[in-house]
Amino acid sequence: MSSTVLSNSRSTWRTLFCVTLVSMTWWCVNPTWSLGFTDRIVAVVNKEVITMTDLQHQIRDEYSRLKAKYHGVEFERRYTQKQREVLNTLIDERLQLQEAKAKGITVTQEEIDAALRRTPLLPTQTEEDFGKQLLLKKLFDIEVRRNVVVEEEELRRHYEANSDNFRLQPQYRLKQIFLNADSEEARQRALSKAEAIYTGWTPDTSLEDLAAHHSQFVSELGWVEENNLVAPLAQAVKELIPGTLSKPIETKVGIHLLIIEEVKESQRYPFEQVERDIHSQLVKQRGEEAYRGWLKGLKQKAFIDVRL
């Protein structure tokens, strides 16, 4: 009887030892398992904490993207940098949510539902996240945006000081002879023929007659701007004298011979036509500047302890 009891006792201790050893080994190779008991604090914002779990939740998509692209030391460097960037964003967000709470600013379910009818949720977005972003926007509008004022006199000054930004681009009415080149051999033939056409052109020569003489056709391109043309053609148009035939111009698709028939010079948009755009631009610019200043003020009066 005693030997049986002793045998059972030894078996029990061996079982307990094995279970303990497996548990300790699992904890060592997979430390995140321990987060079920304690979570690491990566920042304290006033009396609230941001945990590693919070950070990992925000960075999970970026982690997968970086892991697929980088390895080893480079991955660790980029991931650490991204962690800090995302943590700073979380701190900024937490400060603003605390400010909204302190000011009694909230969003109702009716406001969330109305906003969702205008802007559906993103695939990875929850309604809670959407509501949080809606609250941050409401806070920004109340605390920052409504204090941004741009007078009409400022709009006019901006218009005059940046006149080149409010101009119609020059327009060119173009014709071309185009020679297709879908292989290197075809390109050399097309280039040789284009050179012959260019050599045979004179100001008195009809482009259509010249093209027909070489069994080619003239295409009407109509009115175009430089930014509507591929780079080699845009550069040629800027340098080409109206009424003269360009030298052969090579692009990926073939060889071009251009002629400018007419030019509409650059003109400035009337102030009334761009006034609203200028206003939106300046309000956005000043709103961003005011937001940075406001957020800096929140940070200066807050207790922030970063532990990452």
Long-range contacts (C-beta under 8 A, 24 or more apart in sequence): 41-307, 42-87, 42-306, 42-307, 42-308, 43-87, 43-90, 43-91, 43-304, 43-305, 43-306, 43-307, 43-308, 44-303, 44-304, 44-305, 44-307, 45-91, 45-94, 45-95, 45-98, 45-302, 45-303, 45-304, 46-95, 46-98, 46-302, 46-303, 46-304, 48-94, 48-98, 50-87, 50-90, 50-91, 50-94, 54-90, 55-83, 55-86, 55-87, 55-90, 55-308, 58-86, 58-89, 58-90, 59-83, 59-86, 61-124, 62-86, 83-308, 84-308, 87-306, 87-308, 91-304, 91-306, 92-295, 93-132, 93-136, 95-295, 95-298, 95-299, 95-302, 96-136, 96-139, 96-295, 96-298, 97-132, 97-135, 97-136, 99-139, 99-143, 99-298, 100-135, 100-136, 100-138, 100-139, 103-139, 103-142, 103-143, 105-135, 105-138, 105-139, 105-142, 106-135, 107-131, 107-134, 107-135, 107-138, 140-291, 143-294, 144-287, 144-290, 144-291, 144-294, 145-283, 145-287, 145-290, 147-290, 148-283, 148-286, 148-287, 148-290, 150-279, 150-282, 150-283, 150-286, 152-275, 154-282, 155-271, 155-275, 155-278, 155-279, 155-282, 156-271, 158-278, 158-282, 159-271, 159-274, 159-275, 159-278, 163-268, 166-268, 166-269, 166-274, 166-278, 167-266, 167-267, 167-268, 167-269, 168-266, 168-267, 168-268, 168-269, 169-225, 169-226, 169-227, 169-266, 170-225, 170-226, 170-263, 170-264, 170-265, 170-266, 171-223, 171-224, 171-225, 171-263, 171-264, 172-223, 172-224, 172-225, 172-226, 172-237, 172-260, 172-262, 172-263, 172-264, 173-221, 173-222, 173-223, 173-224, 173-260, 173-261, 173-262, 173-263, 174-220, 174-221, 174-222, 174-224, 174-237, 174-258, 174-259, 174-260, 174-261, 175-207, 175-218, 175-219, 175-220, 175-221, 175-258, 175-259, 175-261, 176-218, 176-219, 176-221, 176-256, 176-257, 176-258, 176-259, 177-207, 177-210, 177-211, 177-216, 177-217, 177-218, 177-219, 177-256, 177-257, 178-219, 178-254, 178-255, 178-256, 178-257, 179-216, 179-254, 179-255, 179-256, 180-253, 180-254, 181-253, 181-254, 181-255, 182-254, 187-250, 187-254, 187-255, 190-254, 190-255, 191-248, 191-250, 191-255, 193-255, 194-248, 194-255, 194-257, 195-248, 197-257, 198-245, 198-246, 198-247, 198-248, 198-257, 201-245, 203-243, 203-244, 207-245, 207-259, 223-264, 233-258
